[in-house]
Amino acid sequence: MGVVSTILYFLITIVILVFVHEFGHFAAAKLCKMRVDKFYLFFDFFNLRIFKFVKGDTEYGLGVFPLGGYVKVAGMIDESMDKEFINQPPQPWEFRSKPVWQRMFVITAGVIMNTILAFVIFYVINLSEGKQKMETNTIGYVTPGSVASKYGILPGSQIISINGKPVEYWDDVRGIVFIESMGEDVNIKIKTNGAEKEIFLPKSALHDLNERSFGLFPEKMEPMIQQVADKGPARNLGLQKGDIIVEANNTPITHSQQFVDIIKSNAGKDIAVKWNRNGAIMNGNVKPEADSTIGIGIGKYTGIVKDIKFNVITAVPQGFNDLWHYGIVLFVKSMWKIIKGDIAFSKAVGGPVKIAQYAGQSAEGGLLSFLGFMAMLSITLAVINILPFPALDGGHFMFLLYEGIFRKPVSHKIQIVVQNVGFLLLMAFMLFVVYNDIIHI
């Protein structure tokens, strides 16, 4: 996907997620009859903004820095650093004059809205396409030089279990290895030529883990082209959707990943390719670009697919299940593994650049794929914001929780100091993740 398209999908993602989050705060404040002084998408540091307008008591605007957004509620100590109101008597429209429960509602409303958005997306996806599971546990291809190859796993083997969990579908393989066992040792029980054995993969061998470096791919993945980019080597060669690759570099191609590996290993080199188009064999040369791609999506599973459909009722619990599993559980597990050192912090944390890359990649898979990515990001944003860290919603909530328990607010002086320190740390962290993104491009 081109740079312009990647940036476009990044902006669409960020605008929607930030708007939904900040609108939650805005709507909750209005419901509780609090005055909202500002509602901004993106930050307007140093008063740098694209536009602003005032309607009623509220200034609406679009800042220059796409790192988030904010709602300024009158009478609240927040990242705006506005504290002129402290020495004035509380006004009935101010945040500080409202009951603790209303202030808690306003503080958590952004998190609530992001969670609702994620659920709605998961619900729509389940209702629209359900769940498709590849009914196989047989390995069809092992990438040369991959982890699986080095540990002697062979094509044709059946995966019986991974870390003690039975494998019935190939989706189980992906879920257990890349999500549930991330940063952990992996013990695979396989059956080869009727004989069962266990293969232990230490976590030290699984760093930088992705599907290609792990190296296991399911059987019956026909090397059929699913999509061709508008520009690139594949388009120049004349490849079309539906073409089946039969040979590359004088090697018969029987699996889609086999062709991908040949492309990845020959950046900048001419590759002789043969393909089948409606029974006619065609041939030509293609030169992969510097990023080892030719601009195609390839691979069609020809085995049995279990198609699970949901109706308007059954899609509800499945939506909650996806919300819990892909949002809360995955995030908490990942954070715990980062803390333990099982996952490198610099490789686990992503900022705007990584978000842009993933947004673009998910968009290539279609609307529902893009929405799925947005749902994952939305629930992640919700969980991060509720953490009890100064300058985040969770930090404000902790002050209110203290006030609710001890019947007295935390002093303004302490709130300001904690807020300032927290905000500076948060900005430093954001600069770090941007730098981390850039050096890992």
Phi, psi and omega in degrees: 000140182290165182297317182298315179295320179299314179296320180299313181292328175298313181294320177300314181299309184294317181299315181295312183294317180292317180300313181300316181296309183289328176297327176301311177298316183299309183295319180296319179297317179295320179298326180269011176060041173261148178276132177256115183281323183218146172223106185237134165270131185067163183269145179249050179306143180057026180061027177271112182219157179278320174199165173206156172206156183245132175224118185067230180268000189248135173263121178256143181196169176237114180282175182271333188261108185280058182246010181148214178189180179200154172241125178261111179263132182303136176079023181234134176276115182217199185291350177286346179064017178282117179227017180296333184286345188301319183273006178255152177295143180301139178257152185298337181270000184273153178304314186292343182270355184268158178300155182303319184296326177290320179294323176297320179297316180296317183294321184270354185298326178296316178297317179300316182293320178296323178292318178298317179301313180299316179298314182300318180295313178300320179298313181296318180297313179297321180290324184282313186235354179064211178237133175247126180237131180281114185279071175202148171234020182264133180281126181260337184202141177237123181294127178301135179081358180282173178301313181300320179295317181295331181264013170081019177280132187247149173300147181093345178286150175258137177269113182277315180203159175229122183052040176082356181262124183297145180247117178250322181242158177293334176299330176296321179300309181297315183295316183288315185287311190268345180242297187291326184255016181303126180080008182242165170295151179235125178247114185251126175260120183235162175238120180235122181052040177085350181257133179265144175205161179250138180240124183261123178248108180291151182298337178295337180269355187248020178289156184053041188287128169213176187299322183286319180290328175290315166095005181255131179225148185288162175291169172060035173261094182292136181283056179265134180286126181263332179202151179231129180296153181297329179229152177135175183303319182296317178296319179295326180288334181101013177294145182229160175301132181100344176294144179246120179288128181246341181202144176211132183054039179064021179245125176301135181255121180243351183219140183302320182291333176300317178292319178302317181295322178295318178297314182298331185268002186225043178300131177078004181246147176288133179238128176282127184232139171239142179216156181257123176236103180054040177094346179263131179271126180239161181209163179176181179246143178227141180244109178302144179287178184299332179271015176064038176230160175237001176088045176224160165247129187226148176120118176229122179283122184257003178277193181281132177246123176279116184258108181260119181256150179234147173257185185298338180270308185290341178289342181292302179297328178292324176298317178294323178297315178297318179300315181290312186288309185278343180257286187293304186298312181298317181295313182297317178299316181297315179298318181295321180288329174294316179299319180287345182090007179288333178236130179297129182302316183295335182266343183268338185258132179234151179241209185303321183294314179294321178299318179298316180298312182293324178298315179297316180296318180293325180295330178296335180276000179109175185299314183293326176296316178296317179295323177299317176299317180297322179297316179300316181292324181295314180289328175296317177299321179296313182295317180298316184293334182272357176297142183284062180245136180305142180084345173265166179302323179296327177294316176298320181298323180296321176300317180291325178295318176300314180297321180293325182281314187261001175062026174207142183283157172293139184302149179301322182299314180295317180301317182294315180298311181298318180297315181297313180297315180298319181294318178296318178296320180295318178295320178297320179295319180295321176296322179296315183292327175295314177299318180297320177301313185295317183285347179253012177294000000 
